[in-house]
Amino acid sequence: MTSNERSTQQHALGPTQLIRTMQYLDSVGLNTGSAGNASCRVGGPNYLITPSGVEPRALTPESVVRMPQTEASEIASLKPSSESRMHSDIYTARPDVCAIVHTHSTYATALACTHQAIPAFHYMVAIAGGDSIRCAPYATFGTQELSELAVAALSGRKACLLANHGVIALGADPLAAAKLALEIEHLAKQYCIAIQSGEPVILDKVQMQEVLEKFKSYGQRI
């Protein structure tokens, strides 16, 4: 995506997309209650993020928080997600990213609680942009340390696990990021079953590079 295309995309994003995305994450079981969060760029250093502690069914356009906040907007709006620092730092590090979702999905989080990456047991691991889905080391939620660890784990990738925590997925828009998070959850479930059945055969770097190259032209180009 070119810089002009990203700019056009950002202008098309707004609170409605974030609300629909959070409701989608809830409907497919990737989050429960007020867990998780989503954000999208809206131009320059500004982005929208879901508020802290509000369930998807209770979200309204007015409850979505614009960041970075000014003193006036802090008074007028709800508190942003406790992970707003992480979202902000990812956007700074990754100008190619227009949207972020964070989930506490069951199987991916279970793997994250063992500090395991998801290796190339299946070629679809490449959907996250590499030959594995890394697991960032543990740090307390909402901290600068967690933010830095997440940014490092996402280097050159579209998703990562967060140790003892959950998943981060990136996309061109909130729904695309959410669908990637769902794919990561399916892969995590498959991997959990595979390791219970025996020792999974891991695809090598050459095999995965072939998949990554094929993914560059995969799907429709509209």
BELRAQUI-V473923 format. One record per run of one state. SS is the DSSP state (H for helix, E for strand, - for the rest). FROM is the first residue (numbers start at 1). TO is the last residue. Records with the same first field share a line. If there is no record, write none. Layout:
SS: FROM-TO / FROM-TO
This chain:
-: 1-2 / 13-14 / 28-36 / 42-46 / 50-50 / 52-55 / 59-60 / 64-64 / 68-70 / 77-79 / 81-83 / 94-98 / 104-105 / 113-117 / 119-122 / 129-132 / 134-134 / 137-143 / 154-158 / 163-165 / 172-173 / 198-204 / 216-222
H: 3-12 / 15-27 / 56-58 / 61-63 / 71-76 / 84-93 / 106-112 / 123-128 / 144-153 / 174-197 / 205-215
E: 37-41 / 47-49 / 51-51 / 65-67 / 80-80 / 99-103 / 118-118 / 133-133 / 135-136 / 159-162 / 166-171
